[in-house]
Amino acid sequence: MSPLLCVRGLSKRFDGVLAVSGVHFDVREGDAVGIVGPNGAGKSTLFHLISGALTPSAGTILYRDQPIQTWTPERRVRAGIARTFQKTRLFYGLTVEENLASGCFLNSGGGVVRLLCGAPRRERLALQRRVDEILALTGLAPFRRRFAWQLSFGYQRRLSVGIALASAPRLLLLDEPFCGQSPQSVEEMGLLLRRLRERGITILLIEHRMESIVSYCNRLLVLQGGRVVIPTASS
């Protein structure tokens, strides 16, 4: 079986500086791959290239055997690639439930205006079922009617994962999901990642907490100076 994601000779140059240089790795279906390395190693740039925020200077990105390096971010989301960001991107004036509903409907291509003004009843019911499923999966059901700004930082991080799940991804890119959280929140986030893998979601994550990487990932990809220096084998 072909890998879910194949990166071949991927490079990104900024004003003569190679932020990512000839990166080559595979991600198999069901993997949880941790990307580690010092600041400036190229981790975030690599995420931007895979998610479509940046266009590579050279190289190929294959997702399900299709070259996607010229695809827009929106097309990649529709194909099953979703991501979170190091800084949470939430609608702080909306409730948890409304944040998830917005993510579900926008990712379906419907748009909030259609949801509010003219979506068929069956679509609204399907949306509510999807929101309820994500609330249960992320453990946010008790907070569904709280505003996003009322959540602790750990729960805000979990909500950002929930919004990414709104597109029903097969490949989920997580940017420092454990950063800045209490030990209890770290443990709860780790349990969520295990539940996602049990559901068949493949995970690629950036993290600085080595204990979390070792606990929740089956492979490591070590970057330094924009290059892969240690690609570990699957376990």
C-alpha positions as CSV (number, residue, x, y, z in Angstrom):
1,M,0.0,0.0,0.0
2,S,1.3,3.5,-0.9
3,P,2.0,5.9,1.9
4,L,-0.8,8.5,2.6
5,L,1.8,11.3,2.3
6,C,5.0,11.3,0.3
7,V,7.4,14.3,0.4
8,R,10.2,14.2,-2.2
9,G,13.0,16.7,-2.4
10,L,10.9,19.4,-0.9
11,S,12.7,22.8,-0.7
12,K,11.6,26.4,0.1
13,R,13.9,29.4,-0.5
14,F,13.3,32.9,1.0
15,D,15.6,35.6,-0.5
16,G,18.4,33.2,-1.1
17,V,18.0,31.3,2.3
18,L,16.9,27.7,2.1
19,A,14.4,27.3,5.0
20,V,13.6,23.7,3.8
21,S,16.2,21.9,1.8
22,G,15.6,18.6,0.0
23,V,13.3,17.1,2.6
24,H,12.2,13.5,1.9
25,F,9.9,11.4,4.0
26,D,6.8,9.2,4.0
27,V,3.8,9.1,6.3
28,R,1.8,5.9,6.3
29,E,-1.9,5.6,7.0
30,G,-2.4,5.5,10.8
31,D,1.0,6.9,11.7
32,A,1.5,9.6,14.3
33,V,4.7,11.3,13.2
34,G,6.4,13.9,15.5
35,I,8.5,16.6,13.9
36,V,11.2,18.0,16.2
37,G,14.2,20.2,15.9
38,P,15.6,23.5,17.2
39,N,14.0,26.9,16.5
40,G,14.7,27.8,12.8
41,A,15.0,24.2,11.8
42,G,12.2,24.6,9.2
43,K,9.4,22.8,11.0
44,S,6.7,25.5,10.5
45,T,7.8,26.1,6.9
46,L,7.4,22.4,6.2
47,F,3.8,22.5,7.7
48,H,3.0,25.6,5.5
49,L,4.2,23.7,2.4
50,I,2.1,20.6,3.2
51,S,-1.0,22.6,4.1
52,G,-0.7,24.9,1.1
53,A,0.1,28.2,2.8
54,L,3.4,28.3,0.9
55,T,4.4,27.1,-2.5
56,P,7.6,25.0,-2.7
57,S,10.6,26.2,-4.6
58,A,11.3,22.6,-5.6
59,G,10.1,19.1,-4.9
60,T,6.9,17.1,-4.8
61,I,4.2,16.5,-2.3
62,L,2.1,13.4,-3.0
63,Y,-1.1,12.9,-1.1
64,R,-2.9,9.6,-1.8
65,D,-0.6,9.3,-4.9
66,Q,-1.7,12.7,-6.2
67,P,0.8,15.6,-6.6
68,I,-0.7,18.5,-4.5
69,Q,2.0,21.1,-4.4
70,T,0.0,23.4,-6.7
71,W,-3.3,22.9,-5.0
72,T,-4.9,25.7,-3.0
73,P,-5.3,25.3,0.8
74,E,-9.1,24.9,0.3
75,R,-8.7,22.1,-2.1
76,R,-6.3,20.3,0.3
77,V,-8.9,20.6,3.1
78,R,-11.6,19.2,0.8
79,A,-9.2,16.3,0.0
80,G,-8.8,15.5,3.7
81,I,-5.8,17.5,5.0
82,A,-6.5,19.8,8.0
83,R,-4.3,21.7,10.4
84,T,-4.2,23.6,13.6
85,F,-1.9,26.6,14.3
86,Q,0.6,27.4,17.1
87,K,-1.6,30.3,18.1
88,T,-5.2,29.3,18.4
89,R,-7.5,30.7,15.7
90,L,-11.0,30.8,17.3
91,F,-14.1,33.0,17.0
92,Y,-13.9,34.2,20.6
93,G,-17.3,35.9,20.6
94,L,-19.0,32.6,19.6
95,T,-19.8,29.6,21.8
96,V,-18.0,26.4,21.5
97,E,-20.9,24.9,19.6
98,E,-21.0,27.8,17.2
99,N,-17.3,27.6,16.6
100,L,-17.6,24.0,15.6
101,A,-20.8,24.6,13.5
102,S,-19.0,27.4,11.6
103,G,-16.1,25.1,10.9
104,C,-18.3,22.3,9.7
105,F,-20.4,24.4,7.4
106,L,-17.6,26.5,6.0
107,N,-15.6,23.3,5.3
108,S,-18.6,21.8,3.5
109,G,-18.5,24.7,1.1
110,G,-21.9,26.0,2.2
111,G,-21.1,29.2,3.9
112,V,-22.6,30.7,7.1
113,V,-25.1,32.8,5.2
114,R,-26.7,29.8,3.5
115,L,-26.8,28.0,6.9
116,L,-28.7,30.9,8.5
117,C,-30.9,31.9,5.6
118,G,-31.7,28.8,3.5
119,A,-30.0,25.5,4.3
120,P,-32.5,22.6,4.0
121,R,-33.6,21.0,7.3
122,R,-31.7,17.8,6.5
123,E,-28.4,19.8,6.2
124,R,-29.0,21.5,9.5
125,L,-29.7,18.2,11.2
126,A,-26.6,16.6,9.6
127,L,-24.6,19.6,10.8
128,Q,-25.9,19.3,14.4
129,R,-25.1,15.5,14.4
130,R,-21.5,16.3,13.3
131,V,-21.1,19.0,15.9
132,D,-22.4,16.7,18.6
133,E,-20.0,14.0,17.5
134,I,-17.0,16.4,17.7
135,L,-18.1,17.7,21.1
136,A,-18.2,14.1,22.4
137,L,-14.9,13.2,20.8
138,T,-13.0,16.2,22.2
139,G,-14.6,16.2,25.6
140,L,-16.1,19.6,25.1
141,A,-19.8,18.7,25.4
142,P,-20.1,20.2,28.9
143,F,-18.8,23.5,27.6
144,R,-20.9,23.6,24.3
145,R,-22.7,26.9,25.3
146,R,-19.7,28.7,26.7
147,F,-18.0,31.4,24.7
148,A,-14.6,30.5,23.4
149,W,-13.0,33.3,25.4
150,Q,-14.3,31.7,28.6
151,L,-12.4,28.5,28.1
152,S,-9.0,27.7,29.7
153,F,-6.1,27.7,27.3
154,G,-6.0,23.9,27.3
155,Y,-9.7,23.7,26.3
156,Q,-9.1,26.4,23.6
157,R,-6.4,24.2,22.2
158,R,-8.8,21.3,22.2
159,L,-11.5,23.4,20.5
160,S,-9.0,24.3,17.7
161,V,-8.5,20.6,17.1
162,G,-12.3,20.2,17.0
163,I,-12.6,22.9,14.3
164,A,-9.9,21.1,12.3
165,L,-11.9,17.9,12.7
166,A,-14.9,19.6,11.1
167,S,-13.6,18.8,7.7
168,A,-13.4,15.1,8.5
169,P,-9.7,14.9,7.7
170,R,-7.6,11.8,7.0
171,L,-4.4,13.7,7.7
172,L,-4.3,16.1,10.6
173,L,-1.4,18.5,11.0
174,L,-1.0,19.7,14.6
175,D,1.3,22.6,15.5
176,E,2.5,22.3,19.1
177,P,-0.8,20.9,20.5
178,F,0.8,20.4,24.0
179,C,2.4,23.9,24.2
180,G,1.6,26.0,27.3
181,Q,-0.7,23.5,28.9
182,S,-0.9,22.1,32.4
183,P,0.1,18.4,33.0
184,Q,-3.5,17.4,33.2
185,S,-4.4,19.2,30.0
186,V,-1.4,17.5,28.3
187,E,-2.6,14.1,29.4
188,E,-6.1,14.9,28.1
189,M,-4.8,16.1,24.8
190,G,-2.8,12.9,24.5
191,L,-5.9,10.8,25.1
192,L,-7.6,12.8,22.4
193,L,-4.8,12.1,19.9
194,R,-5.1,8.3,20.7
195,R,-8.8,8.4,20.1
196,L,-8.2,10.1,16.7
197,R,-5.7,7.5,15.7
198,E,-8.2,4.8,16.7
199,R,-10.6,6.4,14.3
200,G,-8.1,6.1,11.5
201,I,-6.9,9.7,11.4
202,T,-3.2,10.0,10.5
203,I,-1.3,12.7,12.6
204,L,1.7,14.8,11.8
205,L,2.7,17.1,14.7
206,I,5.3,19.6,15.7
207,E,6.2,19.6,19.3
208,H,9.0,20.7,21.6
209,R,8.0,18.5,24.6
210,M,10.0,15.4,23.9
211,E,8.1,13.4,26.6
212,S,4.9,14.0,24.7
213,I,6.5,13.1,21.4
214,V,7.8,9.8,22.7
215,S,4.5,9.0,24.4
216,Y,2.1,9.7,21.5
217,C,4.1,9.3,18.3
218,N,5.3,6.1,16.7
219,R,7.9,7.9,14.5
220,L,10.1,10.9,14.8
221,L,11.4,13.2,12.1
222,V,14.3,15.4,13.2
223,L,15.0,18.6,11.3
224,Q,18.1,20.8,11.5
225,G,18.9,23.6,9.2
226,G,16.0,22.7,7.0
227,R,17.1,19.1,6.4
228,V,16.0,15.8,7.8
229,V,18.9,14.5,10.0
230,I,17.1,11.6,11.7
231,P,14.2,9.8,10.1
232,T,13.3,7.1,12.5
233,A,11.7,3.8,11.5
234,S,8.1,3.0,12.4
235,S,7.4,1.0,15.6
